[in-house]
Amino acid sequence: MLSFLYRRWTKMKNRVVIKVGSSSLTADGIIAHDQMEKLTTQIAYLMRKGFEVVLVSSGAVAAGLGKLGWEREGLLVPQKQAAAAVGQGLLMHRYEQLFQCEGINVAQILLTNEDIADRKRYVNAKNTFQTLLQNGILPIVNENDTVAVDEIKFGDNDRLAALVAGVVEADSLLVLTDIDGLYTDHPKHNPEAKKLDVVDIIDESIQQMAKGAGTKAGTGGMITKIEAARIATLSGATTYIAKGSIPWVLKKIFLEHENIGTKFLPAQKTLKNRMQWLAFASKPLGKIFVDHGAEHAIYHDNKSLLAAGVKEIKGDFCSGNVIEICSESGKELGKGVVSISSAEIKGILEQEIRPKGIIVIHKNDLFIH
C-alpha cells in the first residue's frame, strides 16, 4: 500500500533533471561564483514551486585545474583525475553553502558507467534517488572522474544526464550550455543558419545539424547533446537545450513556458524503465550473430530469438547476461538478455539437427534499434 501511495505521490510531482556544463560554471578554469549563485537561486525557486530537481553538474576537472594552476592541454589521464579529485570537493562545498542559504539539503552522487550497466546497481541507484527526492533533498550528480577509465566512462555529462533522467523517470531534461539551441547549420560559419524551436523526431537530418558545435571547457559538443536528447525523449522526458546565461532561464522554461532554446518532444513510443536500462545503460558481455530468418523474426515480427536462428557467438556469458545481437554481416541489430549460457548455445550449434523451440532471448528481453 505504501509503495502504491508513493508511486501516486511521485506522479503528481513535476520532476526535472538539469545538466549544467563546465562552460556555464567556470571562467578561465576558475569557479564562477556569481554564475553558481544564479543557478542555485533558480533551482531553489523551482523547488519551492513544487518541482523535484536533480542537478547533473560538470566542472570538477575545470575547477581543479584552476585551483592547481594547471593547463588542460597536454595533461595525462592521472593528472586530469587528480584535478577532478580537487575540483569536486571545491564544487560540492560551494553548492552546499549556496543551497544551505536556501534551506535545501544536498547529496553528492558520483557515478561511473559501470554503476548503472549492472542491473542490480542500477535499481539501487534508482532507489537512492527516489529516497532523496521523497525527502526534499537535492541530488547533485557528476561522473566519478577520479576513478573512471575509458571502459567505464559515460563519455560526457550530457549522456549521464540523459541516463539519470531515465533512472528517476523525469518529466523533463534541461541541458544548460553556452549554445542557445540547435541550428540548421553552424551559426558562426553560416549567417543563414536558423535555430530550431521544436524538434518532434530526432532523425539523421537532426544529427547532421549537430555536427561542428562545441565548447572549450567541456568534453561534449552539440552532437553529444542531441544524443542525450534522443535517449531522454525515448525515456519519455521532454528535453531542452538552452543557454545557461539567460536570466531566470529555468523559470522561463518550466513556469512561463517561453520559447527559449530548442525543445525536443518525447518519442511517440517510449521505453519502459527496464528497457531503457537494456537499451542505453547495459554493457554487452558477448555477441550473437543471427541468420536472415531470425533477423526478420526479431526485427519485423516481434518474435523471440530461437537457437535455430543463431549462426555464431562470441564471448563467454551466462544466463541473465546482456549480449549484443548482430546480423550475419556484423550489423548491430540490438541487445538482449539471454535465457541460456554461451556454453549451452555452443553445444546446440555443434548438433547436426538442432532442437526446435529453444529460446535464446525472449521477446520481452529484446531491444531492437
N, C-alpha and C positions, 0 to 999 in steps of 0.2 A: 504493500500500500504506500509506504513512504517513497519507494523508488518511482511509483506512478505519479505521486504528487510532485516529486522533484522534476520529472520529465515535463509535467504541465507547467511548472514554475519556470523552467529554462525556456520553454517555447514562448512564454509571454514576454521574455526579455529580448531586447534588440542587442545581439552580440556581434561585436566588430573586432577585427584584427587590424591593427595599424602598424605598418612597417615603415620605419624611418631610416634613411640611408646615411652613410658617413658624411656625404656632402651637405646634408641638412643639419648635422650635429657638430661638425668641426670646421675650423677655418685655419688653413695652413698647418694642419696636423694638431691643432690645439682645440680642446673642447670649447665650443661657442656657448658660453653660459646663458647668454640672452636668448639664443635660439632654443635651448633646452627648457628655459623657464616658460617661454611662449607655448611650447609643445605641452608641457605638463599642466599648465593652466587650462589649455583647451581640453585635454583628456579629463581633467577633474570636472570641468563643466559638463562634458558628456555624461560622466558617471552620475553626477547629481541629477541629470535629466532622465536617469533610469537605464542608461546603456551599460552593458558589461563590456569591458575593454581588455584585450590582450595586446601588449606592446612588443613588437619584434624590433629590437634596436641594434643597428650596426654601430660602428665607431670605436670598438675596443682597440683594434690594431692602430688606427689612426691616432687615438688619444695616447696610447702607449708610446708611439713614435715621437709625438710631440714632447712628452714628459722626459723621454730618454735623449732627445736631441738627435735622433737618427733619421736618415732619409730612407724612404721606402725603396727607391731604386737600388738594385744590386743586393738587397738583403737575402740571406739564405732562410730556408724554412724555419730552423730553430730560432733565428733572430726575430722573425715575424711572430712566432708563437710566444716568445718571451715578451715582445711588445704587447701582445694580446693579454697576457697574464697581468702586466702592469696596468694596461688601459681599462680592462674590465672592472677592476677594483675602483678605479677613478670614476668610471661611468656610473656604476651602481651606487657609489657613495653620493654622487651628485643627485641622481634620481631619488634616492631615499630622502635626502634633505628637502628637495623641492616638493615631493608628494606628501611629506610629513606636514609641511605648511598648509596643505590642502586637506589634512585629516585622513589621508589614504595610506594604507599599508601596502607595501610592495613585496614581491617574491621573485628571486632570481631563478631562472630555469635555463641551464646550459645544455644543449643537445648536440649530438652528432647523428649522422645518417643511420649509424648502427643502432642507435637508441630506438628508432621507430621502424627500422627494417624488420626487427623481430616483433612478431605479433603480440607476444605477451608483454613486452616492454612498451609497445605502442598503447595497449589497453591501460597499462599502469600510468603512462603519461596522461592519457585521457582522463583517468580518474583523479589524478592530481590537479589538472587544470579545472575540472568540474568542482572539486572541493574548494579551491582557491576562489573561483568566481562566485560560488554559492555563499561564501563568507565575505564578499565585498573586497577581496584582495586583488590587486592588480599584478598579474604575472608579467614579468619583463624577460623576454626570451632573446637569446643570442646563440649562435653556433659556438661550440666549445673549441675555439681556435687553438687553445693551448695544447690540446691532445689530438686534434683531428689531423689525419693524414689524407692523402688523395682518395684512398679506398673508402673512407668513412665520412668524407665531407659532403655537404649538401651542394657545394659549388658556389653558392651565394645566398644571401639572406632573403632574396626575393622568393626563391623556391622554398626556403624554410618557412617563410610567412604563409605561403600558399598551403603547405602541408599542415601547418598549425591550424589554419582556417578549417581544414577538413577534420582535424583531431577534435577541435572544440565545437564543430558544427556551427560555424559562424554564419551570420546572415550576410555580412559584408567583409571585404578585404580592401583596405586603402593602402596603396603604396605611395609614400611621400618621397619626392626626389627633387632634383634641380631642373627637371624637364617637365613642361606643363601639359603633357599628354602625348598621344600617338599622332604623328603626322603622316600624310601621304608620301612624303619624302623628307630627307634631312633638311630642316628649315634653314640651317646656316649655309647650306650649299645651293638650295633651290628656293628662291623667293616666292615661287608659285605654290609651294607646299602648303597644304591646309590641314588644320587639326581636325581629327575625328571626334565628335562629341559623344557618339554612342556606337558601340560595336555589338551586334547581336550574335554573330558567329565568328569564331577565331579560325579562319581557314588559311590556306597557303598565301593568299594575297595579303592578309594582315601580317603574317610572319615576315613577308618580304619587306613590308613598310618599316618593320622594326630594325632592320639592319643599319648599322652605322652610328647610332647614338650611344654615348657612354659618358662616364664621369671619371675624373681623376682619382677622387678619394676612395671610391668603392671598387668592387670587382664586377658589378653587374651593369650592363647597358640596357637598352630598350628590349633587346632580344630576350634577356632573362625575365624581364617584367611581363612580356607577352606570354612567355611560357608559364609564369606564375599565375597570370590571369586565366590561362587555359585550364590549369589544374584546379584553381579555386572555383571557376564557373562550372566545371564538371562536378564539383562537390556541392554545388547549389548556392554559392556565395556570389552576390553582385560584387564586381571588382572595379576599383577606381585607381587611375594613375593620375596624380596631380602634383603640382608644385608646392613644396612644403613651406615656402616663404610667403605664400599668400596669407594675409592677415585673417585669422579666425577661419582657416580653411576647413577644419573639422565641423564647426558649427554650420558653415555654409553648405557643406555637402550633406551632412546627416540630418540637420534640423531644418534648414531653409531650402534644401534641395536645389541649390543653384547649379547652373550648368558650368561646372569647373572641371578641367582636365578631360580625361576620356573615361567613359563609363562602359563596362563590359557586362552584358546581361547574363544571368545564369543560363546554362545549357538547357535546351528543351527536355533532354533526357539526362537526368543527373544520376550519379552513382551513390549507392548506399555506403555507409561508413566502412564496412569490411571490404567492399570492392574498391573504395578509394585507397585503402591501405595496400591492397593487392596491386592496383594499377600504378601507384605513384611512390609508395614508400618501401615496399618489399624488395628484397635483394635475391635474385635468382641464384640457385646453387648448382644449376646444370641446364642442359638444353635437350629438347626432344624435337627431332625432325619428323615431319609427318608427310604422307603421300597426298596426291591431289584430291582423292576422295575424302580423306579425313579433313583436309583443309576446307573443302566446300561444306562439309557437315558442321564444323565448328564455326566457320565464318559466316555462312549464309543460313543454315538451318537450325542454329542454336542447339546443337547436339553435344553430348559428352564426347570426349576423346577416348576411343577404344584402342586396345592394344593392337588390333588388326590393322590400324592405320599408321602405326609407328614404323618409321624406316630406320632410324638410328638414334642413339642417345649419346650425350657427352656429360661427363661429371658423375660424381657419386652423391646420391641423395636418398633420403629416407621418406617413408610415407608421412605426409603432412608438410613437407618442404615445398618451397616455391621454385618453379623452373620456368625457363623461357621456352616458348613454342615457336618453331621455325618451319618454313616451307622446305621442300626438297632443295630449292636453290639457295637457302640460307636466309631468306627474308623473314624479319621478325613479324610474327602474327599476333603475339600477346603473351600473357603469363598465366600460370595456373598452379593450384595446389594439388600435388599428386596423391593418388589414393594408394599406390604401391611403390616400392623402392626401385632404385636403378638396378639392383641385383635381380629382382623379380622380373623386371622388364627384359633384361638381357637374357634371362632364362627362357622367356616366351619367344624372343626373337630367334633363338637358336633352334626352336622346334620347326620341323618341316611343315606341319599343319598346326596353325595357331588356333588355340581355343577361342570360341566366339563369345562376345558379350562381356569381356573383361574390361572394366572401366579404369583407365589410367588417370583421367581427370574428369570429375563430374562437371556438368554444365554450370552448376551453381558456384563452382570454384574456378571458373574461367573468366579472364578478362581479355577481350579481343580488341585490338587497336581500331 
